[in-house]
Amino acid sequence: MLDIHIVAPFRILRAASAWIRETAKREIAEGRRVMRKVVNITSVSGVDGNAGQAGYGAGKAGINGLTKVLAKEWGRYNVNVNSVGFGFIDTRLVAPLGSLGAEIEMKGHKIKVGVQQAMLDAVKQMCPLGRLGSVEEAAGPVLFFCSPFSDYVSGEVLICSGGARS
């Protein structure tokens, strides 16, 4: 769980860091400002915690820390580093258990994924908007952070949960 949610993003960003630094230094010396964007993906579990998700929540909390540190370190290179923290988004991972297509394959094994219908109903009831978010709605905050509209926003965690927090 930690390898997926914090180790892999850390290694990807570390691998990109030399190129980011050298390219930005060259642009700054030429008198140009080119803004670059890093948008990490986190979860309400990494911000507020969620019972039964120790590994997942710890990994996503680590993403929040990584976001804030890199925002401070990479700001001088004109890089905005932010995170989007999702609540329940209507994907196959939160489809009702037993529904068609609600499985993933790992190392040749098919694993059923999903959530009990009673849990989905409770989540919808707790959400001020009364529903799960769509994939298109989840894309909006990511698009914002990738756009010039966020050129002066860095080190932030934007929660996309329909107002539902644990």
Backbone bond lengths (Angstrom), bond angles and torsions (degrees), N, CA, C in turn:
res aa  C-N    CA-C-N  psi(-1)  N-CA   C-N-CA  omega(-1)  CA-C   N-CA-C  phi
1 M - - - 1.439 - - 1.537 110.49 -
2 L 1.310 116.91 -46.23 1.466 119.83 179.87 1.530 111.57 -68.37
3 D 1.335 117.36 -35.61 1.463 119.92 178.19 1.527 111.08 -59.48
4 I 1.312 116.77 -39.86 1.464 121.21 -178.41 1.521 111.19 -73.94
5 H 1.317 116.95 -46.23 1.461 120.75 -167.39 1.525 115.84 -92.30
6 I 1.329 120.03 -16.12 1.466 119.60 176.33 1.528 112.50 -134.98
7 V 1.319 118.82 -41.48 1.466 119.89 -177.05 1.527 110.95 -65.13
8 A 1.330 117.89 -48.33 1.472 120.43 -178.64 1.529 112.10 -62.17
9 P 1.346 120.04 -49.68 1.476 118.36 177.39 1.530 112.33 -59.96
10 F 1.326 117.69 -39.75 1.467 120.93 177.90 1.520 110.71 -58.75
11 R 1.317 117.37 -46.76 1.463 120.99 -177.86 1.528 111.58 -66.56
12 I 1.316 117.48 -38.49 1.469 121.05 178.06 1.522 110.29 -62.89
13 L 1.324 116.59 -46.86 1.462 120.16 -179.46 1.531 111.48 -67.48
14 R 1.325 116.91 -38.18 1.468 119.81 176.90 1.529 110.17 -63.07
15 A 1.330 117.46 -39.93 1.464 120.97 179.54 1.530 111.41 -64.98
16 A 1.314 117.40 -32.07 1.468 121.59 -179.51 1.523 112.59 -82.91
17 S 1.317 118.02 -15.47 1.465 121.01 -169.31 1.525 113.93 -62.29
18 A 1.312 118.70 -41.48 1.470 119.99 -178.81 1.524 110.22 -63.20
19 W 1.311 117.83 -45.52 1.460 121.10 179.19 1.528 110.54 -62.15
20 I 1.329 117.03 -43.59 1.464 120.93 179.60 1.528 110.34 -60.02
21 R 1.314 117.53 -48.96 1.470 121.69 -178.81 1.526 111.84 -61.31
22 E 1.317 116.25 -50.90 1.471 119.98 -175.85 1.526 111.04 -65.78
23 T 1.301 117.77 -41.83 1.460 121.17 179.39 1.522 110.65 -64.78
24 A 1.314 117.19 -45.06 1.467 121.04 -179.84 1.529 110.77 -64.21
25 K 1.311 117.68 -42.39 1.475 120.23 179.00 1.532 110.65 -59.43
26 R 1.315 116.35 -42.99 1.467 121.17 178.74 1.535 110.39 -63.16
27 E 1.312 116.96 -45.94 1.474 120.61 179.95 1.526 111.63 -63.21
28 I 1.314 116.73 -42.69 1.467 121.28 179.46 1.529 109.79 -63.21
29 A 1.330 118.08 -41.92 1.462 122.04 178.30 1.529 111.18 -63.06
30 E 1.325 116.61 -30.41 1.471 121.91 177.91 1.524 112.05 -83.87
31 G 1.343 116.30 -1.56 1.461 119.89 -179.84 1.517 114.09 80.41
32 R 1.306 116.96 19.07 1.473 120.98 179.97 1.517 109.73 -108.48
33 R 1.360 115.01 145.70 1.459 119.60 172.84 1.522 107.65 -117.99
34 V 1.308 115.78 113.60 1.457 122.66 176.75 1.517 106.46 -113.91
35 M 1.324 116.66 117.60 1.463 120.91 179.79 1.520 109.18 -83.88
36 R 1.315 115.15 134.53 1.459 121.20 174.45 1.513 108.05 -117.98
37 K 1.315 115.78 156.33 1.463 121.11 -173.94 1.523 110.81 -127.81
38 V 1.321 114.56 136.50 1.457 121.74 168.60 1.522 105.66 -121.98
39 V 1.322 115.99 126.01 1.466 120.68 176.83 1.516 107.42 -122.47
40 N 1.319 115.34 108.66 1.454 121.17 176.96 1.518 109.07 -87.15
41 I 1.318 115.72 156.01 1.460 121.09 179.03 1.520 108.42 -111.55
42 T 1.327 114.92 125.85 1.450 121.66 179.16 1.528 108.33 -128.73
43 S 1.301 116.57 -159.93 1.456 121.55 -174.41 1.521 110.16 -152.18
44 V 1.322 115.69 158.36 1.466 118.14 173.43 1.523 109.51 -60.85
45 S 1.325 117.12 -26.05 1.465 120.36 177.45 1.522 111.34 -63.95
46 G 1.326 117.77 -31.99 1.452 122.02 178.41 1.518 113.37 -80.16
47 V 1.330 117.41 -14.10 1.464 122.30 179.61 1.523 110.47 -100.95
48 D 1.323 116.74 -46.93 1.466 122.23 -174.38 1.521 113.94 -108.83
49 G 1.324 117.40 -11.60 1.463 120.27 -174.59 1.518 110.84 80.15
50 N 1.315 115.38 158.67 1.457 121.08 178.06 1.523 107.36 -156.74
51 A 1.308 116.83 124.43 1.467 121.15 -178.43 1.524 110.94 -54.03
52 G 1.318 116.05 135.96 1.460 121.62 177.87 1.522 113.96 85.43
53 Q 1.343 117.36 3.99 1.467 119.48 -177.46 1.525 111.51 -126.02
54 A 1.320 117.15 46.80 1.465 120.51 -176.17 1.528 111.74 -59.22
55 G 1.309 118.67 -50.26 1.455 121.42 -178.66 1.515 112.15 -66.72
56 Y 1.317 116.57 -47.44 1.462 121.97 179.59 1.529 110.72 -62.53
57 G 1.324 116.70 -48.96 1.460 120.97 -179.33 1.524 111.91 -62.83
58 A 1.330 116.76 -39.58 1.461 120.18 178.58 1.529 110.76 -65.12
59 G 1.321 116.60 -42.70 1.463 119.93 177.95 1.513 112.19 -62.44
60 K 1.318 116.43 -44.33 1.470 120.41 -179.53 1.524 111.37 -70.59
61 A 1.317 118.76 -33.24 1.471 120.87 173.68 1.524 109.58 -64.84
62 G 1.319 116.83 -37.47 1.458 120.92 176.06 1.523 111.75 -61.50
63 I 1.318 117.13 -37.69 1.471 121.28 175.97 1.522 110.09 -60.49
64 N 1.329 116.93 -40.44 1.470 119.79 179.52 1.525 110.68 -63.27
65 G 1.332 116.82 -42.01 1.457 120.33 176.98 1.518 111.79 -65.40
66 L 1.313 117.01 -43.79 1.459 121.71 177.88 1.526 110.42 -60.07
67 T 1.302 117.22 -41.99 1.466 122.19 178.59 1.527 110.65 -58.48
68 K 1.314 116.53 -48.29 1.469 120.60 -176.47 1.535 111.90 -67.96
69 V 1.333 116.63 -39.12 1.466 119.64 179.10 1.527 110.63 -67.24
70 L 1.335 116.95 -47.80 1.469 119.25 -178.67 1.518 111.84 -66.26
71 A 1.331 118.33 -32.03 1.462 120.25 176.47 1.525 109.76 -59.74
72 K 1.323 116.53 -40.35 1.469 120.71 179.24 1.520 111.57 -73.85
73 E 1.321 118.00 -39.60 1.463 120.89 -177.66 1.530 112.42 -75.51
74 W 1.321 117.73 -37.36 1.462 121.35 -172.74 1.522 113.66 -97.69
75 G 1.315 118.50 -4.14 1.457 120.41 178.86 1.520 111.76 -56.45
76 R 1.317 116.75 -40.61 1.483 120.37 -179.30 1.519 112.21 -64.18
77 Y 1.341 116.41 -15.51 1.463 121.30 177.48 1.536 111.65 -100.09
78 N 1.338 115.83 14.43 1.469 122.02 179.59 1.532 112.55 61.79
79 V 1.321 115.30 41.49 1.461 121.10 176.91 1.524 108.20 -115.05
80 N 1.324 115.64 124.27 1.463 121.29 171.88 1.521 107.27 -90.75
81 V 1.320 116.53 128.75 1.464 121.31 178.45 1.524 107.39 -122.10
82 N 1.317 116.43 118.00 1.462 122.72 -178.08 1.520 109.34 -138.04
83 S 1.328 115.91 170.13 1.463 122.18 176.54 1.521 109.81 -131.46
84 V 1.313 115.16 149.40 1.458 121.82 169.62 1.523 106.75 -114.10
85 G 1.333 115.38 124.92 1.459 121.61 -179.71 1.517 110.32 -105.80
86 F 1.295 116.55 116.31 1.460 120.67 -176.04 1.521 112.53 -93.58
87 G 1.316 114.18 145.43 1.451 123.06 166.06 1.526 106.63 -92.05
88 F 1.322 116.32 -142.76 1.465 119.83 -179.82 1.524 110.50 -79.61
89 I 1.327 115.40 113.59 1.454 123.11 176.31 1.525 106.68 -110.16
90 D 1.310 116.71 138.05 1.463 123.03 -173.90 1.532 111.12 -72.39
91 T 1.334 115.17 85.28 1.461 122.43 177.01 1.523 108.00 -125.01
92 R 1.308 116.69 176.12 1.465 119.64 -179.73 1.522 112.23 -64.32
93 L 1.340 117.99 -22.64 1.467 119.99 179.73 1.527 112.01 -70.42
94 V 1.322 117.42 -22.43 1.467 120.16 177.68 1.519 111.68 -116.38
95 A 1.329 117.27 18.75 1.455 120.79 174.20 1.531 108.54 -67.26
96 P 1.323 117.10 155.42 1.474 118.37 177.19 1.526 110.71 -58.21
97 L 1.337 116.83 136.39 1.464 120.79 177.62 1.517 109.73 -53.11
98 G 1.326 115.20 137.64 1.455 120.13 177.76 1.519 113.75 87.75
99 S 1.326 119.02 -4.57 1.457 120.33 179.49 1.527 109.81 -76.07
100 L 1.310 116.09 156.58 1.457 121.04 -178.63 1.525 110.90 -63.43
101 G 1.304 116.33 139.25 1.455 121.55 176.73 1.518 114.62 78.13
102 A 1.329 117.61 1.68 1.464 120.06 -177.77 1.523 109.93 -89.70
103 E 1.335 115.03 63.53 1.449 120.30 175.34 1.524 108.64 -150.81
104 I 1.304 114.30 155.71 1.458 120.57 175.55 1.516 107.98 -125.44
105 E 1.311 115.88 159.48 1.455 120.10 178.10 1.519 108.66 -112.88
106 M 1.330 115.11 129.64 1.462 121.21 177.24 1.517 108.73 -134.85
107 K 1.318 115.60 122.48 1.458 121.99 178.14 1.526 112.42 51.10
108 G 1.337 115.12 41.71 1.456 120.57 178.25 1.518 115.60 81.85
109 H 1.305 118.26 0.27 1.459 121.84 179.42 1.524 109.89 -108.19
110 K 1.326 115.60 136.48 1.460 120.10 175.59 1.525 108.51 -91.49
111 I 1.318 115.02 126.82 1.461 121.12 -176.98 1.514 108.65 -119.19
112 K 1.321 115.10 123.89 1.460 119.18 177.69 1.524 108.96 -71.01
113 V 1.313 115.33 135.53 1.459 120.76 177.36 1.520 108.34 -124.89
114 G 1.297 114.96 163.04 1.450 119.39 178.03 1.509 111.44 138.51
115 V 1.300 113.69 -175.27 1.459 121.79 -174.96 1.519 108.21 -132.15
116 Q 1.320 115.80 144.89 1.463 119.29 176.83 1.532 109.30 -61.40
117 Q 1.317 116.46 140.78 1.466 121.69 -177.30 1.526 111.81 -56.13
118 A 1.327 117.39 -37.31 1.472 119.86 179.35 1.532 110.79 -62.37
119 M 1.335 116.44 -37.57 1.464 120.00 177.93 1.530 110.49 -67.11
120 L 1.336 117.09 -43.22 1.466 120.06 177.84 1.521 111.46 -60.29
121 D 1.333 115.81 -42.05 1.466 119.92 178.65 1.525 110.96 -62.64
122 A 1.347 116.87 -40.12 1.464 121.18 179.60 1.526 110.71 -67.09
123 V 1.327 117.01 -40.29 1.470 121.03 178.98 1.521 109.88 -62.86
124 K 1.313 116.42 -45.43 1.467 120.10 178.99 1.524 111.04 -61.90
125 Q 1.316 116.20 -37.44 1.461 120.61 -179.78 1.532 111.46 -69.28
126 M 1.327 117.19 -35.44 1.468 121.41 179.66 1.523 112.45 -76.01
127 C 1.318 116.53 -21.83 1.461 120.85 -177.00 1.528 109.81 -80.01
128 P 1.331 118.18 125.19 1.460 120.06 178.26 1.531 113.49 -55.51
129 L 1.341 117.78 -28.62 1.463 119.91 177.79 1.524 111.87 -84.26
130 G 1.334 117.44 -9.91 1.461 121.85 174.06 1.508 116.08 73.91
131 R 1.322 117.28 21.40 1.468 119.71 -177.32 1.526 110.07 -161.89
132 L 1.320 114.74 170.89 1.454 120.48 171.71 1.527 108.40 -80.56
133 G 1.315 116.66 158.64 1.457 120.50 175.10 1.507 110.91 -80.95
134 S 1.324 116.47 152.07 1.461 120.36 176.29 1.524 109.31 -87.17
135 V 1.309 116.03 162.83 1.461 121.14 177.24 1.529 109.46 -61.73
136 E 1.323 117.13 -38.57 1.459 120.64 178.89 1.530 111.08 -64.16
137 E 1.334 117.53 -39.16 1.463 120.75 177.71 1.528 110.99 -67.58
138 A 1.311 116.89 -33.40 1.461 120.80 177.89 1.522 111.00 -68.61
139 A 1.313 117.06 -30.21 1.466 120.63 -179.56 1.529 112.10 -70.20
140 G 1.323 118.35 -26.44 1.458 121.90 -175.67 1.518 114.87 -56.91
141 P 1.336 119.23 -51.73 1.472 119.21 178.62 1.529 113.25 -62.72
142 V 1.327 116.96 -33.47 1.463 120.25 177.56 1.532 109.17 -66.73
143 L 1.331 116.27 -44.11 1.460 120.85 177.71 1.527 110.61 -60.03
144 F 1.326 117.68 -42.78 1.458 121.11 177.75 1.525 110.88 -56.89
145 F 1.336 116.91 -49.20 1.460 120.06 -178.26 1.530 112.50 -66.17
146 C 1.333 117.91 -23.41 1.461 121.32 178.15 1.529 112.38 -85.82
147 S 1.301 117.25 -10.34 1.463 121.46 -173.70 1.528 111.96 -94.25
148 P 1.330 117.14 165.33 1.468 120.64 174.91 1.534 112.93 -64.20
149 F 1.321 118.48 -17.45 1.460 120.86 177.72 1.525 112.24 -61.80
150 S 1.333 116.87 -20.06 1.463 120.57 -178.50 1.531 112.60 -106.29
151 D 1.323 117.45 18.39 1.466 119.84 -176.64 1.527 113.74 -61.20
152 Y 1.324 118.52 -19.72 1.470 120.58 178.60 1.530 110.85 -115.05
153 V 1.315 116.12 24.88 1.466 122.25 177.87 1.524 107.06 -120.19
154 S 1.333 116.82 120.64 1.456 119.51 179.77 1.519 109.82 -153.16
155 G 1.317 115.58 143.75 1.458 121.09 179.20 1.517 113.38 82.04
156 E 1.322 116.93 18.47 1.465 120.59 -175.89 1.527 111.94 -104.62
157 V 1.327 114.81 153.01 1.458 122.75 172.58 1.517 106.20 -117.47
158 L 1.315 116.63 111.57 1.459 122.63 179.95 1.523 108.53 -97.30
159 I 1.320 116.21 120.06 1.461 120.62 -178.63 1.528 109.47 -88.18
160 C 1.320 115.14 128.16 1.458 122.85 179.19 1.535 106.49 -117.97
161 S 1.343 115.29 87.59 1.464 119.37 -172.62 1.519 113.48 -137.64
162 G 1.326 117.52 10.31 1.454 119.46 -176.92 1.520 112.49 67.18
163 G 1.314 116.79 16.41 1.462 121.62 -178.33 1.516 114.63 90.98
164 A 1.317 117.27 -3.22 1.473 121.48 -179.65 1.513 109.36 -85.04
165 R 1.284 116.90 124.16 1.467 122.64 175.53 1.525 106.60 -131.17
166 S 1.330 115.06 146.38 1.463 118.53 -178.26 1.506 111.09 -74.47
